[in-house]
Every structure is written in structure tokens, then in C-alpha cells.
């Protein structure tokens, strides 16, 4: 029983660390003044029926 509990705690700790890392990376995208092209890096658009990153769309 103790092994199962330790496994659950380790798994939860790992998932929480991943969540914090992801949150920190998302916070870096927030602009506090000037526009930054990196803010659009995750924007995808429908391009000929396929969801394509905005940076790869030909105009």
C-alpha cells in the first residue's frame, strides 16, 4: 500500500511540475507594451482544409 501511495505522490508531483513549466512559458508570451511576433506563434488557421500555423500560410 505504501508503494502505491508513493507512486501517486511522485506522479502528482511530476504532473504539477509540468503544469508550472507550461504556465511559465505561456506567461512569457504576454506583452506588456510592444507587439511581439512570438505572440502569434500558436495561432492556427484553416488553410485549404488543414489547420496550419499562421507563420506558414502563403498570402
FENQUI-V511828 format. One record per pair of residues at least 12 apart in sequence whose ideal C-beta (glycine too) atoms are under 6 Angstrom apart, sorted by sequence separation. I is the first residue (numbers start at 1). J is the second residue. D is the distance in Angstrom with one decimal. If there is no record, write none. Layout:
I_J_D, I_J_D
This chain:
40_54_5.5
